[in-house]
Each structure stands twice: as C-alpha cells, then as structure tokens.
Amino acid sequence: MKWSKMLVSAVAAIAIAGTAHADDLQTVKSFYENLLTTPADADLAAVTSVVADDWKSTPTPLGGPGAEGFLTTLNAFGGLIPDLKWEVQEIWQDGDTYIVRGRATGTPQGPFLGIDPATGKSFDIMSIDIHRVEDGKLKESYHIEDWMSALAQLTAE
C-alpha cells in the first residue's frame, strides 16, 4: 500500500512538471511567433504576455531595457523591415532554460546597419538565444544575431 501511494505521488509530480515545461515551451515559441515575426503589430499587452515585468535582455534592446524598450525596438524593426520573419529552427531545453537556434530574413526599406539608402537586397541570418522562463514568462534572455552576415549580404555586388 505504501509503495502504491509513493508511485501515484511520483507520477503526479512528473505530470505536473511536464505540463509546466510544455507551458514554458509555448511561452518561448510565442516570443518568436507573436512578437519577432510581426514586430510592427506588437503592442505592450503582447510583449508583457510573454516577458516578465523585470525581464532582462542581454544585450539591452536598442529601444531601452524592459518590455517598453523591447516594444520600441520591435516597432522600429517592423517599420524598417516589414517582411521580417524570425523562424525557430531548433529548441533545446534544460530545466527552465531554453536555447533557440533561429533564422531571420528580411528586406530593409530604409537605412539599416549603416547602409543608406536601402539597397533592396534581403538578408538571411542565424541567431542563437538563451531564455530562462519563470512563472510562465521570459525572465532572462541572452541573444546574438549574425548581423555581420546581414551586412555582407546587403552590400554584396
């Protein structure tokens, strides 16, 4: 009898943990699908549904820290690169930490990365992001994008 109670408790704990990780994975996916792929359409409610109030992004978004700074950055990118698309290629998970290999494509319509005027050329780059999820929201994000490749693609003869 004692073993059966322990087994039931263990199975219940695993089921609860699995549900939490599935929800956290959906939070990470939403960051890309609902924010980065349609940045011009993002609003503060959409951003705060995914990132925590005290979310830390490293490096700090160009628009400033936190959700409002990130929203400023998203809207600027969306206006400059209307066809910006950020696709998740792979996600690895370890506890509350998610590593995302992504792909960003787009065609800048104005000055971008020191190129002025817009060349009409597109870029296709890779990104690597590390996110920590807490209470169903992104708590910390570390990201790096291959903007040097974008620059090379936009200036290629």
Secondary structure by P-SEA (a helix, b strand, c coil): caaaaaaaaaaaaaaaaaaaaaaaaaaaaaaccccccccccccaaaaaacccccccccccccccccaaaaaaaaaaaaaacccbbbbbccccccccbbbbbbbbbbbbccccccccccccbbbbbbbbbbbbbccccccbbbbccaaaaaaaaaacc
